[in-house]
Each structure stands twice: as structure tokens, then as C-alpha cells.
Amino acid sequence: MIDLRSDTVTRPSDAMREAMAAAEVGDDVYGEDPTVAELEAEVAGLFGKEAGLFCATGSLSNLLGVWLHTQPGYEVLCDSYAHIARAEMGAHGALSGVTMRTWGSDAGRLVAHDALAMAAVDCRPYLVETACIEVEDTHNFGGGTVQDYDELQKLSSGARELGLATHLDGARLANAVAVTGRPLSDYGALFDTVSFCLSKGLGAPVGTVLVGSADEMARARVQRKRLGAGWRQAGVLAAAGLVAVRENMTRIADDHRAAAALAASINEACPGAVDESAVETNIVLIPVPGAPAVARRLAEKGLRISVLGPDALRAVTHLDVTEGECVAAGQVIGAELAAASA
């Protein structure tokens, strides 16, 4: 079985398992787990931030990041296909009392002016007040789109002029770094808080680190506990996260090459099935009518792939699949697409 549903399906490496077995641990609710503290400090340092907070998931990290900058009855602005708006189960509204307004985009690509023009500042009691602007890099549902750094700079500068906070959903920021060559600190300088996932391209079994100021992370730690998400000897997991950060940042480009090979292989078997020029990182979007049925047939042939809607599939490359396996998978997908369109 070749599993291309997501880069979250990776298994921990031998080095991660060894680190987990040897991890020095303590009770993190008491702030006594040294491995968790080491991971939080290391990731915060990479972003040029004062502190970090190790969370179980990216959704929790985003929830806390947005919560830090808002309050009930205020709004966060984001792309219409942003993960926080589409895939976090309405948590920001249900748990934080925050509303959302969204801008449209081409493949999730940020145009700073579009976001800033929506901001509602000093307009109460007539309009919902904007408190925060959120950006996703890379953009998941846009197909792994890498945000233009100049646009991120414009957004950051404009938001600060308006007195608005900014949060970066950097679930796959490691993929963006592999393309732009910019250090994580460049991104940390633009956003008040950043959510950085360890369990996607970096291959850790669990975890995301939220980074920001020391005061913000202290507040987020309390809110994390309030949500029932404090944990105990989490250093067992943090140890794998340290291996992921230290060893796997430099291999992310391998996944990008595998995704390009996958797209080319699909088109070889079914010409024009996917837009190869849109494959910027490790995500390949595949438009096809009757996507759920196509995915079921592919599963019967030993290939797992995600369904994004009635007419769209998504394949994501990762460290547990080789470029050769992706080429083979592309042939299977392309043949199925050709048969479906015949």
C-alpha cells in the first residue's frame, strides 16, 4: 500500500524511537519536563521568539494563537480556504467566541492589499472589530502554495500600522523554507505568533510548537490547560520533535521532487490531467469528476489518496514514500483517470 493521503501518516524513524526511549522526562503541567523545555526553547530560538509552547496538534496551536490576539465578539481575517476556517471544526467560534471574515484568492496565494482592505478598525459599535489577520504558509488547500515573502512583509507592516495582530499557520512552513531559502527567523520577524508543525514533512509522530513572546506563551499555557490539553511526561514525544527539527529540515526538498515526479507520471498516463506548474511543494491537486469513487478504486489497487470534494483529489508526498514509488503511483492514478474520462 502506498499512502499519499497526507504527510501526517509518516512513522517515526529509528533515530526518533531511540530518542523517545532515552528521553529525560518530568511533569509538563508543573513545567518540569526538561525535554519539552528544550524543544520549546530551540524552536522559539529558530524563529527569533522569546518562548514556545509544545502542543499535541496544529489545530490546538492555531486555536491558542488566534485566541491570544482576539476576544469574544471580535474577528480574525483569513483566506476563504484557510485551514482555520475550513478544517478546525469551527473551534475558533465555538470555543473562543471569535468570528471570521475571509478573502478569496488564487490557490491560496496572499495579496496583502486584499486582506488589509477588509480590516475593520475603530468602528464599534457599528461593525465587528478586526483583531487579527491569519495567513497559512504553505497553503494546504491551495495545493501547497508558497506565499510570496514580499506580500508577507506588506501584510505585516500594514497590520502593525493598523494596530492588528498577526498569526502564521506554518504547519508546512518547512516546505516554504525549502523553496525560498529563508531562515525561520525571517518569518518569525513578520508575525506575532507562529504555529510550526513537527508531524508533517518533518516526520515526528506528534506535535506542533506555538512560538511568540514569553508573556503570550505563559497565557497560552493556561488556556491550553483550560481546554484540557495539558500533558504530563510529554518529553517522550518532544524528543522525537527535536530529532525532526535537527535532522529533517534539510530533506524536505526530496518530497518536492517526488511530488513533481508524481505529477509528471500522472500526465504521462493521462495527458493534461494535472497542472504540473502548480506543484510548488509536496502537494498535488488532481481535478476529477466523481472523486470519491475514483479514490475507492485506487485504494483497491493499493494506493491511498485524499478526497477534497466531489471533483478533487489530493496527493501528498512525504519521507515514507520514495520518488520511485511516486512515479509508480502516478502511473496507477493516470491510468484510472484515463479510464474514467474514456
C-alpha positions in Angstrom: 0.0 0.0 0.0 1.3 3.5 -1.0 -0.2 6.1 1.3 -0.4 9.6 -0.2 -3.3 10.9 1.8 -1.1 13.2 3.8 2.4 13.8 5.2 0.9 13.2 8.6 0.9 9.4 8.0 4.7 9.1 8.5 6.1 6.7 11.0 8.8 7.8 13.5 12.3 6.9 12.3 14.7 4.7 14.2 16.5 7.7 15.5 13.3 9.2 16.8 12.3 5.9 18.5 15.7 5.8 20.2 15.5 9.4 21.3 12.0 8.7 22.7 13.2 5.7 24.7 16.1 7.6 26.2 14.2 10.9 26.8 14.6 12.6 30.2 11.0 13.4 31.3 9.0 15.2 34.0 5.5 16.5 34.6 5.0 19.2 32.0 1.9 20.6 33.7 4.3 21.5 36.5 6.8 22.8 33.9 9.2 20.1 34.9 9.8 18.2 31.7 13.3 19.1 30.5 12.9 17.6 27.0 9.8 19.6 26.4 11.5 22.8 27.6 14.5 22.1 25.3 12.2 21.6 22.3 10.2 24.8 23.1 13.3 26.9 23.6 15.0 25.5 20.4 12.1 26.1 18.1 11.4 29.6 19.6 15.1 30.4 19.0 14.9 29.4 15.4 12.1 31.9 14.9 13.8 34.6 16.9 11.0 34.4 19.5 11.2 34.5 23.3 9.3 31.3 24.0 7.4 28.3 22.7 4.6 26.0 23.7 4.5 22.4 22.7 1.0 21.3 21.6 -0.4 18.0 20.6 -1.8 19.3 17.2 -1.6 22.2 14.8 -5.3 22.8 15.3 -4.7 23.4 19.0 -1.7 25.6 18.3 -3.7 27.7 15.9 -6.6 27.9 18.3 -4.3 29.2 21.0 -2.5 31.6 18.6 -5.7 33.2 17.4 -7.1 33.3 20.9 -4.1 35.2 22.2 -4.9 38.1 19.8 -8.7 38.2 20.0 -11.6 38.1 22.4 -15.2 37.1 22.1 -17.1 39.3 19.7 -14.1 40.2 17.6 -13.0 38.8 14.3 -10.0 37.2 12.6 -9.4 37.7 8.9 -8.2 34.8 6.8 -8.2 33.2 3.3 -11.5 31.5 2.4 -9.8 28.1 2.2 -7.6 28.6 5.3 -7.2 25.6 7.5 -8.5 27.5 10.5 -11.7 28.3 8.6 -12.3 25.0 6.8 -10.8 22.2 8.8 -10.7 23.1 12.5 -14.3 22.1 13.3 -15.4 25.7 14.0 -13.3 25.7 17.1 -12.5 29.4 17.0 -16.1 30.3 17.1 -17.3 27.6 19.4 -14.5 27.8 22.0 -13.1 31.4 21.6 -16.2 33.3 20.6 -14.4 34.6 17.5 -16.0 35.3 14.2 -14.2 35.1 10.8 -14.3 37.0 7.6 -12.5 35.7 4.6 -10.9 36.9 1.4 -10.8 35.0 -1.9 -7.5 34.0 -3.5 -5.9 32.2 -6.4 -4.6 28.9 -5.0 -4.4 30.4 -1.5 -1.8 33.0 -2.6 -1.8 36.1 -0.4 -2.3 39.5 -1.8 -1.7 41.8 1.2 -3.9 44.6 0.0 -6.9 42.2 -0.2 -6.5 41.3 3.4 -5.7 44.7 4.8 -8.6 46.3 2.9 -11.0 44.2 4.8 -9.9 45.3 8.2 -12.5 47.0 10.4 -10.7 49.2 12.9 -12.2 51.7 15.4 -15.7 51.1 14.1 -17.5 49.8 17.2 -20.4 49.7 18.0 -21.3 49.7 14.3 -19.2 46.8 12.9 -17.4 43.8 14.2 -13.9 44.9 15.1 -10.9 43.1 13.5 -8.4 41.9 16.0 -6.1 39.6 14.0 -5.1 38.6 10.4 -4.1 35.0 9.8 -2.0 33.6 6.9 -1.2 30.0 6.0 2.2 29.0 4.5 2.4 26.8 2.6 -1.3 26.8 1.8 -2.8 23.3 2.2 -6.0 23.5 0.2 -4.3 25.8 -2.4 -2.1 22.9 -3.3 1.0 23.6 -1.3 1.3 27.2 -2.4 4.4 29.1 -1.1 3.5 32.6 0.0 5.5 35.4 -1.6 7.7 36.9 1.1 7.2 40.4 -0.2 3.5 40.1 0.3 4.0 38.7 3.8 6.1 41.8 4.6 3.5 44.1 3.2 0.8 42.4 5.3 3.0 42.5 8.4 3.8 46.2 8.0 0.2 47.1 7.2 -1.2 45.2 10.1 1.1 46.9 12.5 0.2 50.3 11.2 -3.5 49.4 11.9 -2.7 48.0 15.3 -3.7 44.5 14.3 -2.1 41.2 15.5 -0.9 38.6 13.0 -0.7 34.8 13.3 1.0 32.5 10.8 -0.2 28.9 10.4 3.1 27.4 9.5 2.0 23.8 9.5 4.1 23.3 6.4 6.5 26.3 6.7 9.4 23.9 6.5 8.3 23.3 2.9 8.2 27.0 2.2 11.7 27.4 3.6 13.0 24.7 1.3 11.7 26.8 -1.6 12.6 30.3 -0.5 15.8 29.5 1.3 14.9 32.0 4.0 15.5 31.1 7.7 12.6 30.6 10.0 13.7 33.8 11.8 12.7 35.8 8.7 9.1 34.6 9.2 9.2 35.0 12.9 10.0 38.7 12.5 6.8 39.2 10.5 4.2 37.6 12.7 3.3 37.9 16.4 2.8 34.2 16.7 3.6 31.2 14.5 2.4 27.7 14.7 5.1 25.2 13.4 4.1 21.6 12.9 6.6 18.8 13.5 4.5 15.9 12.4 4.1 16.6 8.7 7.2 16.9 6.4 9.5 16.8 9.4 8.2 13.3 10.3 7.6 13.5 14.0 4.8 11.3 15.3 3.0 14.1 17.2 3.3 17.8 17.9 3.3 21.4 16.9 5.1 24.3 18.6 3.5 27.7 19.0 6.0 30.5 19.4 5.7 34.1 20.4 6.6 36.4 23.4 7.2 35.0 26.8 4.0 36.6 28.1 1.9 35.2 25.3 3.2 31.7 25.8 2.5 31.9 29.5 -1.1 32.9 28.8 -1.4 30.2 26.1 -0.2 27.6 28.6 -3.0 28.5 31.0 -5.6 28.4 28.1 -4.2 25.0 26.9 -4.8 23.6 30.4 -8.3 25.2 30.4 -9.1 23.3 27.3 -8.0 20.0 28.9 -4.8 19.8 26.8 -2.1 20.0 29.5 0.1 16.9 29.4 2.5 15.1 31.7 5.7 13.3 30.6 5.4 14.7 27.1 9.2 14.7 26.7 8.8 11.2 25.2 7.1 13.0 22.2 9.3 16.1 22.4 12.4 14.0 21.9 11.1 12.9 18.5 10.3 16.5 17.7 13.9 17.5 18.4 15.2 14.9 16.0 12.7 16.1 13.4 13.9 19.7 13.7 17.6 18.9 13.8 17.7 16.2 11.1 14.8 16.6 8.7 14.6 20.2 7.7 17.3 19.7 5.0 15.5 16.7 3.4 12.2 18.4 2.7 13.2 19.2 -0.9 13.2 15.4 -1.6 9.4 15.5 -1.1 9.1 18.3 -3.6 11.0 16.4 -6.2 8.8 13.3 -5.6 5.7 15.4 -6.0 6.9 16.8 -9.3 7.7 13.3 -10.4 4.2 12.1 -9.3 2.5 14.9 -11.3 4.6 14.1 -14.4 3.9 10.4 -14.2 0.1 11.1 -13.9 0.3 13.2 -17.0 2.3 10.6 -18.9 -0.5 8.1 -18.4 -3.3 10.7 -18.8 -2.0 13.9 -20.6 -3.2 17.1 -19.1 -4.8 15.5 -16.0 -2.9 17.8 -13.6 -1.3 21.2 -13.8 2.4 20.4 -13.2 3.3 24.1 -13.0 1.1 24.4 -9.9 3.1 21.8 -8.0 5.3 24.0 -5.8 6.0 21.8 -2.9 4.8 18.3 -1.8 1.0 18.6 -2.7 -0.5 17.5 -6.0 -4.2 18.5 -6.6 -6.0 16.3 -9.1 -9.3 17.5 -10.6 -11.5 14.6 -11.5 -15.3 14.1 -11.6 -16.6 11.5 -9.1 -13.5 11.9 -6.9 -14.8 9.6 -4.1 -15.4 6.7 -6.4 -12.0 7.2 -8.1 -10.4 7.2 -4.6 -12.1 3.9 -3.7 -10.9 2.3 -6.9 -7.4 3.5 -6.3 -7.5 2.0 -2.8 -8.4 -1.3 -4.2 -5.3 -1.1 -6.3 -3.0 -0.4 -3.3 -3.0 3.4 -3.4 -4.5 5.7 -0.7 -5.3 9.3 -1.7 -7.4 12.1 -0.1 -10.7 13.3 -1.4 -11.1 17.1 -1.1 -14.5 17.3 -2.6 -16.8 15.7 -5.3 -14.4 16.7 -8.0 -10.9 16.9 -6.4 -8.3 14.5 -5.1 -5.1 15.4 -3.2 -1.8 13.5 -3.1 0.9 14.5 -0.6 4.4 13.2 -0.7 6.5 12.6 2.4 9.5 10.8 3.8 7.9 7.4 3.9 7.5 7.2 0.1 10.3 7.2 -2.4 10.4 9.1 -5.7 10.2 5.8 -7.5 7.1 4.8 -5.6 5.6 8.2 -6.5 6.3 7.5 -10.2 4.6 4.1 -9.9 1.7 5.7 -8.1 1.4 8.3 -10.8 1.0 5.6 -13.4 -1.8 4.0 -11.5 -3.6 7.3 -10.9 -3.1 8.4 -14.5 -4.5 5.1 -15.8 -7.5 5.4 -13.6 -8.1 9.0 -14.7 -7.8 8.0 -18.4 -10.3 5.2 -17.9 -12.7 7.5 -16.0 -12.7 10.0 -18.9 -12.9 7.5 -21.7 
